[in-house]
Amino acid sequence: MPRQILPDEKAFTAFRKKLLTLGFRELTSEEFSKTFKRLGLEAPRPQEGRETGFIFSANELKVFIWTTYLSQEQKSRDSDAGWILIADGDRARYFTHPLRRTKNFLLKMVRHAWVARWRIIHRPLCPQCQRYMRIAYGQALKSRYWRCDNMRHHAKPIFVAWDNGMPPKALAFLQIQRKARSRYRQTRKKAGKPNNVAMLNRKKWPKRRPENSV
C-alpha cells in the first residue's frame, strides 16, 4: 500500500487555484446548510469539520469535487479519500474510484476534475430527437454510457459510449488509470481478496426529506 501523504495548505492553495481556473467554484457554508435542511441529510458517521468542496455546472448536470481538506482548520482529515462525482439534480449518477491521499493525489484530482467537467460540457444530444441524453448504468460496477429513452420519437433506446469524443490526451490518462486498477484487481483476486471494498462499503447519507429532491 502506497504511503499516505496529506496535502498541506500551500499544496491545497495551488490546487484551489487550478480548479478556479477551470471554472469550478468553492461551495459555500450557506449552500451546505440549505441542502442539509432541504433534504434532511444525516452524516453516516461523526465527521471533523466541514470538508471543502467545489462545483461546476453545465447542461443541467453538476460536477462535485470532495477534497478531504478542512479549510478552516487548514489541514486534511486524517482518514478519508477524495471523490469526484457527476450529479443530475440531487442524484449522483457517476463516482470516480476513491482517490487515495498518496503522492500526486491533488494532481490526479485536477485531471479527473477536468475529465468530469469535459463530460458535462459535451453532454450529448440524442442523434434522433435532440433531447439531452442521460447517464445510464452499465453491467460493470463503474460502467456508464449515455442513453435516450424518448420512445415518442424513436422506437428503441439510443446509446452513445461514455468516452465518446474524449480528447486523446484525456483518454490516454483514463486508460492508464484503468489499466492500473485492472492490475490491482487481478493481484487481489489471485490473493483471494475482494475488490471494490471502499466503494461497496461507502455509507450513503440518509435523506429524511427525499420528497424535496430535484
N, C-alpha and C positions, 0 to 999 in steps of 0.2 A: 504494500500500500504506500503510495507517494506521501511524503511528509507534508503536513498541513502548514500553510503559510498564510497568515491572516493579513489582509490589506491594512495599511496604516492610513492616517489622514492625508498624507501627501499623495499616496497612490490613488486613494479614492477621489481626491480633488481632480486629479488628471482624468480619471475615469468619468466623473460627472461632466467635465468639460467636453469630452468626446461625445457623450450621449446628447448633450445640449446642441452640439454642432450638427448632429443627425436629426434634430427636430424633436427629440424627446423633451419632456418637461418633468420636473420633480412633483410628485403627488403631495398635496398639502395636508396638514393635520385636519382641516375642515372637511376635506373630501373623505378622509378616513372615517371621521366621526359620523358624517351623514350616511355613508354606506353601511356602517355598523348599525346605526339606528334603523335605517330603511329596511334592511334585510334581517335584522335581529341576529347578527353574526355572533358566534361564540368561539373563542380560541380553543382548539382541541387540547391544548396543554398550556401551562403557565409560560409566558414569554417575557424576556427582558426588553424593556424599552419599545420604541416604535421603529420598525425597520424602514430604511429609506427605500422608496420605490419610485419608478419612473414610468411614464405612459406616453404612447404615440398613437394617434388616431388617424384612420384613413378609410374611406369606402365602407363606412358602417362597421368596421372592425377595430379592435384595440390591441396593442402590444403592451404588456406589463413586464417590467424588469424588477425582480425582487433580489436584493443585493446582499442580505445578511448584515448590512452595515447600519449602525446606530449613529446618526449624525450628531444628535445632542450629546451623546457620550463620547463621540469621536473614536469609536472602536467597532470591531466586528463582533458578532455574537460568538461565543466560544464553540458552540456546537450547532451547525446548520449547513445548508447548501444553497447555492444560488439557483434561481428558477427564472425562466423566461416563458411567458405564455401568450397565446393569442385568444382573445375573447370576443364573442358575439353577444353584445348586451352584457348581462351578468353571468353568462355561461362560458366557462373555459372550454375551448374547442381543441386546443393543442398545447402541450407542455414539452419543453426540451427535456432531455435527460437531466437529472440533478447535476449541477456543476460544482465539483469539489473545490474547496479553497486550497489549492496547491499552486505550484509555480505556473505563472501565466493565467491565473484564474480570471483576472479582470480583462485581459486581452481576449480570452475566449468569450467572455460575457459580451464585449463590444462586437465581436464578429457574429455571434449568434443573434444579438440585437439587430445588427444590420440586415441579416438574412430575414428575420421575422418582419422587420419594417418593410423590406422589399416585397415580401409575400402579400402584405395587405395593400400596399400601394398598387401592386399589379394583380389584385384580386380579379380573376377572370369573369367576364360576362358569358353567359351561355351562348354558344355559337348559333343556336337556333332561335331562342326567344329573347335574348339580350338581357335577361334577368341576372342579378348577381348570383354567382354560384356559391354554394355553402360548403363549409369544411365538413367532410364526412370521414367516418372511421373505417379503416381497412381491417383486414383479418389479423395482422400482427399488432402487438400491443401499442406501438408508436406509429403505425402506418396511417397515413392520411391521404386523401385525394379531394379534388373539387367535384361537386355533384349538383345537378339541377333536376328537380322532380316536377317541373311545371307541366303536368300532363295535359293541360288545356291547349298547349302549343306544340307538344311533341309526345308521341305515344310511349316512348321509352325514356328512362333516365339518361342524361347526358353526363359523361365523365371527362375530366381533364386531370392529368398527372399532377401530383403535388409539387414537383420540381419543374413544371413546365415553364420554359423561358428563363430559368435561373441563369444569371451570368456565369461564364465558365470559371472565373476565379472563385466565386462563392460556391459553385457546385464542387469544385476541387476540394475546398475546405470541408464541405459536408461529407464528401466521400472519404476523406482522411479520418474524420471523426467516426464515421460508420464502420470503417474497416477496423479501427482500434477497438470499438465496442464489440465487434464481432469476434475478434481475437480474445478479448477479455471474457466474453460469454463462453467461448469454446474451452478456455482454460478452466473456468468454474465448473462447466459441465463435466469435464474429464475428472475433476476433483470431487464430483458428486455434490456440488454446492448449487443452490438455487440462484437464478438470475432475476434481475429487476426487483431486488428486495426493497430498495429505497422507494421506488415508485409505487409498488404494491402496498407498502406499509405506510405511505404518506397519508396522514389523517386529514380528512376534509373538515372545513369549518361549517358546523351545523347552522342552518338558517331557521330561525324561529318565525320569520315572516316571509316565507318563499313567495307568497302571493304578490309581494311588491317587486318581484324580479322583472326585469325588462329584457 
